[in-house]
Amino acid sequence: MDRLRFIDMRLLWEARINRVDLIEAFSISPAQAALDFRTYLEQAGEGVIYDTRAKSYVTTNDYEPVFPHPDGREELLQLAA
């Protein structure tokens, strides 16, 4: 669940994420990262697509966060931790 929330937060704040971001943040295998993205994309629907040029998942105009997000201050505190 933490990895899916990480994907969601990254897309919310930066509008892009790739597998390497997830692999480095959680020390997981590329296969596990692929599974996590598949799970997330099933929930995100048309709001996230893979950009072959950027080699990243990016948000579209239809993007809505999958998970509810607290206010920005709380997000920053979590990132700092």
Backbone as JSON, one array per atom type, in Angstrom:
{
  "sequence": "MDRLRFIDMRLLWEARINRVDLIEAFSISPAQAALDFRTYLEQAGEGVIYDTRAKSYVTTNDYEPVFPHPDGREELLQLAA",
  "N": [[0.82, -1.19, 0.0], [1.99, 1.23, 0.72], [3.73, 1.68, -1.4], [1.99, 2.07, -3.54], [0.71, 4.39, -2.7], [2.91, 6.07, -2.77], [3.41, 6.2, -5.53], [1.05, 7.48, -6.3], [1.29, 9.94, -4.9], [3.59, 11.01, -6.07], [2.71, 11.34, -8.69], [0.7, 13.2, -8.25], [2.12, 15.47, -7.27], [4.33, 15.82, -9.01], [3.55, 15.01, -11.49], [4.62, 12.91, -12.94], [6.28, 9.73, -13.03], [8.57, 6.99, -12.8], [9.62, 3.53, -13.15], [12.15, 3.24, -11.99], [12.18, 5.23, -10.03], [10.44, 4.14, -8.12], [11.75, 1.71, -7.56], [14.19, 2.59, -6.46], [13.29, 4.06, -4.24], [12.09, 2.13, -2.6], [13.69, -0.11, -2.6], [13.12, -2.41, -4.22], [12.53, -5.1, -6.58], [12.73, -4.88, -10.22], [10.64, -6.36, -11.34], [8.75, -6.43, -9.26], [8.18, -3.7, -9.11], [6.95, -3.35, -11.59], [4.63, -4.87, -11.21], [3.44, -3.37, -9.16], [2.93, -0.95, -10.5], [1.12, -1.87, -12.42], [-1.04, -2.59, -10.78], [-1.64, -0.08, -9.68], [-2.32, 1.38, -12.01], [-4.64, 0.09, -12.84], [-6.43, 1.11, -11.01], [-6.26, 3.83, -11.48], [-7.25, 4.38, -14.0], [-8.0, 6.21, -16.95], [-6.49, 8.37, -16.29], [-3.74, 8.26, -16.13], [-0.97, 7.68, -18.18], [1.52, 5.92, -20.14], [4.38, 7.52, -21.18], [6.29, 7.21, -23.89], [8.46, 8.64, -24.83], [9.41, 10.1, -22.61], [9.82, 7.98, -21.02], [8.33, 7.38, -18.77], [5.55, 7.25, -16.5], [2.86, 9.4, -16.88], [0.6, 12.06, -15.98], [-2.71, 12.67, -17.23], [-5.2, 14.96, -18.52], [-7.41, 13.92, -17.33], [-6.65, 12.99, -14.88], [-7.06, 11.97, -11.56], [-6.29, 11.8, -8.15], [-5.76, 8.58, -6.72], [-5.79, 7.91, -4.05], [-7.04, 9.55, -1.12], [-5.74, 12.72, -0.25], [-4.01, 14.34, 2.36], [-3.65, 17.71, 3.69], [-1.22, 19.96, 2.16], [0.9, 20.61, 3.92], [1.09, 18.42, 5.66], [1.82, 16.44, 3.81], [4.37, 17.36, 3.05], [5.73, 17.07, 5.47], [5.72, 14.28, 5.67], [7.29, 13.62, 3.46], [9.71, 14.73, 4.27], [10.37, 13.07, 6.33]],
  "CA": [[0.0, 0.0, 0.0], [2.88, 2.39, 0.74], [4.28, 1.9, -2.75], [0.93, 2.64, -4.36], [0.55, 5.78, -2.25], [4.08, 6.79, -3.28], [3.13, 6.46, -6.95], [-0.02, 8.48, -6.33], [1.81, 11.22, -4.44], [4.52, 11.5, -7.09], [1.91, 11.82, -9.82], [0.0, 14.41, -7.83], [3.02, 16.61, -7.1], [5.28, 16.0, -10.1], [2.86, 14.62, -12.73], [5.37, 11.87, -13.64], [7.03, 8.77, -12.22], [8.98, 5.81, -13.57], [9.92, 2.37, -12.3], [13.38, 3.47, -11.23], [11.81, 5.99, -8.83], [9.87, 3.2, -7.16], [12.8, 0.75, -7.2], [15.15, 3.26, -5.57], [12.64, 4.49, -2.99], [11.68, 1.0, -1.77], [14.62, -1.23, -2.76], [12.39, -3.56, -4.73], [12.98, -5.59, -7.89], [11.98, -4.33, -11.35], [9.4, -7.13, -11.5], [7.79, -5.96, -8.25], [7.77, -2.36, -9.52], [6.0, -3.51, -12.69], [3.36, -5.31, -10.61], [2.86, -2.24, -8.44], [2.39, -0.02, -11.49], [-0.07, -2.49, -13.0], [-2.1, -2.46, -9.79], [-2.01, 1.33, -9.6], [-2.96, 1.8, -13.26], [-6.0, -0.45, -12.83], [-7.24, 2.01, -10.2], [-6.17, 5.2, -11.99], [-8.02, 4.52, -15.23], [-7.46, 7.01, -18.05], [-5.78, 9.52, -15.75], [-2.29, 8.06, -16.19], [-0.52, 6.96, -19.37], [2.97, 5.78, -20.26], [4.97, 8.37, -22.21], [7.47, 6.48, -24.37], [9.59, 9.58, -24.96], [9.92, 10.4, -21.27], [10.0, 6.69, -20.34], [7.7, 7.59, -17.47], [4.11, 7.37, -16.44], [2.52, 10.81, -16.72], [-0.82, 12.32, -15.8], [-3.47, 13.28, -18.32], [-6.19, 15.91, -18.01], [-8.4, 13.15, -16.57], [-6.04, 12.46, -13.65], [-7.58, 12.19, -10.21], [-5.56, 10.92, -7.24], [-6.44, 7.35, -6.32], [-5.93, 7.96, -2.61], [-7.27, 10.9, -0.59], [-4.51, 13.34, 0.22], [-4.14, 15.37, 3.39], [-3.18, 19.01, 3.23], [0.16, 20.02, 1.69], [1.85, 20.63, 5.03], [1.28, 17.04, 6.12], [2.58, 15.76, 2.76], [5.77, 17.79, 3.15], [6.29, 16.43, 6.66], [5.96, 12.88, 5.34], [8.44, 13.57, 2.57], [10.9, 15.05, 5.05], [10.68, 11.91, 7.18]],
  "C": [[0.87, 1.26, 0.0], [3.43, 2.7, -0.64], [3.23, 2.52, -3.67], [0.67, 4.1, -3.98], [1.72, 6.64, -2.74], [3.88, 7.15, -4.75], [2.11, 7.59, -7.07], [0.48, 9.87, -5.96], [2.74, 11.83, -5.49], [3.76, 12.06, -8.29], [1.17, 13.11, -9.47], [0.92, 15.62, -7.83], [3.93, 16.87, -8.31], [4.72, 15.64, -11.48], [3.64, 13.59, -13.55], [6.06, 10.97, -12.63], [7.46, 7.63, -13.14], [9.34, 4.69, -12.6], [11.15, 2.58, -11.45], [13.09, 4.26, -9.95], [11.3, 5.06, -7.74], [10.91, 2.21, -6.66], [13.77, 1.36, -6.2], [14.53, 3.64, -4.23], [12.36, 3.31, -2.05], [12.61, -0.21, -1.86], [13.91, -2.51, -3.16], [12.93, -3.95, -6.11], [12.18, -4.9, -9.01], [10.64, -5.07, -11.57], [8.33, -6.67, -10.5], [7.29, -4.56, -8.61], [6.73, -2.44, -10.65], [4.63, -3.95, -12.17], [2.67, -4.17, -9.88], [2.24, -1.23, -9.41], [1.12, -0.59, -12.13], [-1.27, -2.34, -12.06], [-2.58, -1.01, -9.71], [-2.79, 1.77, -10.84], [-4.38, 1.26, -13.38], [-6.93, 0.48, -12.06], [-7.31, 3.42, -10.79], [-6.97, 5.42, -13.27], [-7.29, 5.34, -16.28], [-6.63, 8.2, -17.58], [-4.27, 9.44, -15.82], [-1.97, 7.24, -17.43], [1.0, 6.83, -19.34], [3.44, 6.61, -21.44], [6.27, 7.72, -22.66], [8.68, 7.39, -24.53], [10.24, 9.86, -23.61], [10.28, 9.13, -20.51], [9.49, 6.77, -18.9], [6.19, 7.51, -17.61], [3.81, 8.83, -16.14], [1.01, 10.95, -16.57], [-1.43, 12.91, -17.07], [-4.43, 14.3, -17.69], [-7.27, 15.22, -17.18], [-7.87, 12.64, -15.23], [-6.78, 12.92, -12.4], [-6.77, 11.28, -9.29], [-6.4, 9.72, -6.84], [-6.73, 7.38, -4.82], [-6.24, 9.39, -2.16], [-5.97, 11.46, -0.02], [-4.8, 14.37, 1.29], [-3.61, 16.7, 2.85], [-1.68, 18.98, 2.9], [1.19, 19.99, 2.79], [2.15, 19.22, 5.53], [2.08, 16.23, 5.1], [4.06, 16.11, 2.85], [6.44, 17.17, 4.37], [6.59, 14.96, 6.41], [7.17, 12.73, 4.43], [9.74, 13.83, 3.31], [11.35, 13.87, 5.91], [11.33, 10.88, 6.32]]
}
